[in-house]
């Protein structure tokens, strides 16, 4: 339960945020679709509010979604879904280039979403090891180009106004030596797509895991049918607490439980460690010192809004979310509310990660064999302002 003191701090923080933003909202929102896309925006997909349908055509393929669920998402106000697709799960290999076995099922899923009134992003969602192979090997890099030629050929008949292609989820290319190679490869991937799909919307991202930092240093590509995306999981110590798959040499987030948001709440509710780590105390101290709350998040998101305005391009955050396990429910949905508000106040579309897996917003999240039986949590509906209209319409 939230303490009266904590509630007062959050309310005060939110009032400061609204006062700070009230004079700038209209100008920033208008800038999100700038002159670069003015001539073609009428035939490109609307991507204002959406959700990721993860673990359907990637990883364990265990979270299929029914037509009724898609229709319910649309009726609540979602306008698109992003479908992560890992071709390796379907039998493709960079060194072999085999056909992807589940392409017919993928087309069926896309058509199901379109029939429900949802636009679709087809997201090439390779695992980290395969992305590293492509980064290290020119043969694998060329195989990726060929893969996009094939995918574009298979799906180029889908409607321009309803479907977008995302060239590569979270490109790595960390460090200055390799970061310079990503823009050139992304340009080549776009050219491969354009050979078969010359006018469909393509989503481009920066290096360093598709982060905001990577986006802000990305050179633009002069194509009237592109938009730019980034992912937002800050503060990582909160959004990924208890994620056991994380490398503890790089972050202690996976070792923590009970990290609260906003960070003021941590004072009255200490976080817990699953095991000692020499950097753990430093990481939680940094979380507190950085004063994570709506103003801190807004400061980050404003940078994306200003970049979009300056360059006259469309930008959206097509992944943001917080893990479910071991996280205080109220903190999780306060964070989700603040990120969603900051994005909308800056005129940026969003796609939540995710629908019903370990970052999910259904009461049956991370449970298999629940297709068609899931229900969104009421807290999620409120946090995402679903069913209440939005500032984009």
Secondary structure, DSSP 8 states (H G I E B T S, - for coil): ---HHHHHHHHHHHHHHHHHHTTTHHHHHHHTS-GGGTTTGGGS---SEEEE-TTSBSTT------HHHHHHHHHHT--EEEEEE-TTTTT--TTT----TTHHHHHHHHHHHHHTT-EEEEEE---HHHHHHHHH-HHHHHHHHHHHHHHHHHHTTS-TTTEEEES-TT----SHHHHHHHHHHHHHHHHHHHHH-SSSEEEEE-HHHHBHHHHHT------TTEEEEEEE--SHHHHTTT-TTS-TTT-SGGGEE---SSGGGGGTS--EESS--TTHHHHHHHHHHTT-SHHHHHHHHHHHHHHHHHHT--EEEEEE----TTS-HHHHHHHHHHHHHHHHHTT-EEEES-SSSTT--BTTTT-SS-TT---B-HHHHHHTTTTS--TT-
